[in-house]
Amino acid sequence: MKKVLVLDNDEAILEAMQDALNYEGYDVRTVTDCDCIFTLINEYQPDILLIDYILNGINGGELCHQVKNEEKTAALPVILMSAYPRIIDSLGNYGCDAFVAKPFDLYELTARMAQLISTTQHHLYA
C-alpha cells in the first residue's frame, strides 16, 4: 500500500482527503503542523507528499523547496495544492513535481499521484 503524507492547516480538508485517499487504497497520514516535517518523512517514509500552499508560519512552496533541497528527501514527489492558483503562478517554481488547484477532481489527483509515485519509486529511501 502506497503511503501519502498530507499537510494542510484545515482539519476539514485533511479529514476529507484522508477518507477519499483511504478509499482509493492509500495509507494516509495527515498533519497540520509543518515544524516536524522532516522527522515525519523519516519515520513514515511516504511515497508522496501533498502540501497546501497556505500554511501556518510558512507557505507550502517554501516548505516544498526545503524538502527538494534536502538530500534525503529530494526524490520524494511533492504536489502543491492551492485554492489560489494565481499565487503560485506569480511566485515562481518551488521545485514541486505537480500543482493541483482546489477544488480538484479526486480521480485526476490520484492519477497524477500514481504517475509520480511510479516514476520515482526506485529512488526513494535508497
C-alpha positions as CSV (number, residue, x, y, z in Angstrom):
1,M,0.0,0.0,0.0
2,K,1.4,3.4,-1.0
3,K,1.9,6.0,1.7
4,V,0.7,9.6,1.4
5,L,1.6,12.4,3.8
6,V,-0.8,15.4,3.5
7,L,0.0,18.7,5.1
8,D,-2.8,21.3,5.3
9,N,-3.9,23.7,8.1
10,D,-7.6,23.0,7.5
11,E,-8.8,20.0,9.6
12,A,-11.9,19.6,7.5
13,I,-9.9,19.3,4.3
14,L,-7.5,16.8,5.9
15,E,-10.4,14.7,7.1
16,A,-11.9,14.7,3.6
17,M,-8.5,13.9,2.0
18,Q,-7.9,11.1,4.4
19,D,-11.3,9.5,3.7
20,A,-11.0,9.9,-0.1
21,L,-7.4,8.7,-0.4
22,N,-8.0,5.7,2.0
23,Y,-11.0,4.8,-0.2
24,E,-8.6,4.9,-3.2
25,G,-6.3,2.4,-1.4
26,Y,-3.7,4.7,0.0
27,D,-2.3,4.7,3.6
28,V,-2.7,8.3,4.6
29,R,-1.2,10.4,7.4
30,T,-2.3,14.0,7.8
31,V,-0.7,16.8,9.7
32,T,-1.5,20.5,10.3
33,D,1.9,21.4,11.7
34,C,5.0,21.6,9.5
35,D,7.5,22.1,12.3
36,C,8.5,18.4,12.3
37,I,8.0,17.6,8.6
38,F,11.5,16.1,8.2
39,T,11.0,13.9,11.3
40,L,7.6,12.7,9.9
41,I,9.1,12.0,6.5
42,N,11.9,10.0,8.1
43,E,9.6,8.0,10.3
44,Y,6.6,7.5,8.0
45,Q,8.6,7.2,4.7
46,P,5.8,8.4,2.4
47,D,5.7,7.6,-1.3
48,I,4.4,11.1,-2.0
49,L,3.8,14.4,-0.1
50,L,0.8,16.7,-0.7
51,I,1.3,20.2,0.7
52,D,-1.3,23.0,0.7
53,Y,0.2,26.4,-0.2
54,I,-1.4,28.3,2.7
55,L,0.0,27.0,6.0
56,N,0.6,28.5,9.4
57,G,4.0,30.1,9.7
58,I,5.4,29.2,6.3
59,N,4.0,28.9,2.8
60,G,3.8,25.4,1.3
61,G,6.0,26.5,-1.6
62,E,8.9,27.3,0.8
63,L,8.3,24.0,2.6
64,C,8.4,22.2,-0.8
65,H,11.6,24.0,-1.6
66,Q,13.2,22.8,1.7
67,V,12.1,19.2,1.0
68,K,13.5,19.3,-2.5
69,N,16.8,20.8,-1.4
70,E,17.4,18.2,1.4
71,E,19.5,15.3,0.0
72,K,17.5,12.6,1.8
73,T,14.1,13.9,0.6
74,A,14.9,15.4,-2.8
75,A,13.5,12.4,-4.7
76,L,10.2,12.5,-2.8
77,P,7.4,13.6,-5.2
78,V,5.7,16.7,-3.9
79,I,2.3,18.0,-5.1
80,L,1.5,21.6,-4.1
81,M,-2.2,22.4,-3.7
82,S,-4.0,25.7,-3.5
83,A,-7.4,27.3,-4.0
84,Y,-5.4,30.4,-5.3
85,P,-3.5,29.1,-8.4
86,R,-2.6,32.7,-9.4
87,I,-0.4,33.0,-6.3
88,I,1.7,30.0,-7.5
89,D,1.9,31.4,-11.0
90,S,3.2,34.8,-9.7
91,L,5.7,33.5,-7.2
92,G,7.7,31.1,-9.3
93,N,8.8,27.5,-9.1
94,Y,9.4,25.8,-5.8
95,G,10.5,22.5,-7.3
96,C,7.2,20.7,-6.8
97,D,6.5,17.8,-9.1
98,A,3.0,18.9,-9.8
99,F,0.5,21.6,-8.8
100,V,-3.2,20.9,-8.2
101,A,-5.8,23.7,-8.0
102,K,-8.5,23.3,-5.3
103,P,-11.2,22.2,-5.6
104,F,-9.8,19.2,-7.5
105,D,-11.2,16.1,-9.1
106,L,-10.2,13.1,-6.9
107,Y,-9.6,10.8,-9.9
108,E,-7.3,13.4,-11.6
109,L,-5.4,13.8,-8.3
110,T,-5.0,10.1,-7.7
111,A,-4.0,9.5,-11.3
112,R,-1.3,12.2,-11.0
113,M,-0.2,10.8,-7.7
114,A,0.1,7.3,-9.2
115,Q,2.1,8.6,-12.1
116,L,4.6,10.5,-9.8
117,I,5.0,7.5,-7.4
118,S,5.7,5.1,-10.2
119,T,8.3,7.2,-11.9
120,T,10.2,8.0,-8.6
121,Q,9.7,4.8,-6.6
122,H,13.1,3.3,-7.1
123,H,14.9,6.5,-5.9
124,L,13.2,6.8,-2.5
125,Y,15.0,5.9,0.7
126,A,17.8,4.0,-1.0
